[in-house]
Amino acid sequence: MTGVQTCALPIFKTADNEFYAQGADYTTCAHIEEPHYCFYARDVKVIPQDKAITRPAVLNIGDVPVAALPYFILPIERKRRSGFLTPSFGGNPGSGGYLDNIGYYYVPNDYVDFTVAGRVQEFQDYVVTGASRYALKYWLNGGLSARYSLGGGFGMRNNEWALNYSHEQNLTPDRTFTLSGRGSLVSTSSFYSRFSQDTTELLNQKINANLSLSRRFERINAGANLVWNRDQNLQSGLIGEDLPSLHFSLPTRAVIPFKPAIGEGKTDAEP
């Protein structure tokens, strides 16, 4: 839920349909009347269906300012558009408080996008996320997300990472030769419990990653698959990995093709 609060000063509208306000708060907290955190701006300019420009942008935790920027641009256009991400604040008893989603979203064209974001957790764990989604009709689609953490005290650093991917691709125009796969990889079995806020990841006991190269031979109605598969148990830390294996399937058929004799199968009524 998102709320915007303004003080008693009026909101002005220009002939270009732009809005100006003073003393506004922006928050994604569910408690709009008394938010746990918000961004305060002395001056706000809103361009409908485009963006909101604020100056300065002050992050308040409760009534305490903790960070500030000279100005900040919030994209409000419904279409995909490059711009800075909206940071969020939260926490839990296990990992403490965090400031998340500090980064930038980049859209170079209609086929791909990129996101780079960071998380600061208890001012001693830092997680950087890089993600991309891509799609080209009839040819490929998928996404890649990588997280790299720099955690621990200054005297002891633990570098950990996690990778999620999905990919579907036609390698030939007739779609008989394809590459596909999806899965998750982590450097340590404790990565999700330490750095993730996603419920699905926190409840995962086992993760899997796979990749498949497939080829269909339509002329003989057969198929071949080259498959790689990897399983990781997050409780025991055990990893099971299958070397790339080749599978070939061919429907059952007669070893010696049977050809009926001349005239066999005809009825007496047939000439």
Secondary structure, 3 states (H helix, E strand, C coil): CCEEEECCCCCEECCCCCEEEEEEEEECCCCCCCCCEEEEEEEEEEECCCEEEEECEEEEECCEEEEEECCEEEECCCCCCCEECCCEEEEECCCEEEEEEEEEEECCCCCEEEEEEEEEECCCEEEEEEEEEEEECCCEEEEEEEEEEEECCCCCCEEEEEEEEEEEEECCCCCCEEEEEEEEEECCCCHHHHHCCCHHHHHCCEEEEEEEEEEEECCCCEEEEEEEEEEEECCCCCEEEEEEEEEEECCCCCCCCCCCCCCCCCCCCCC
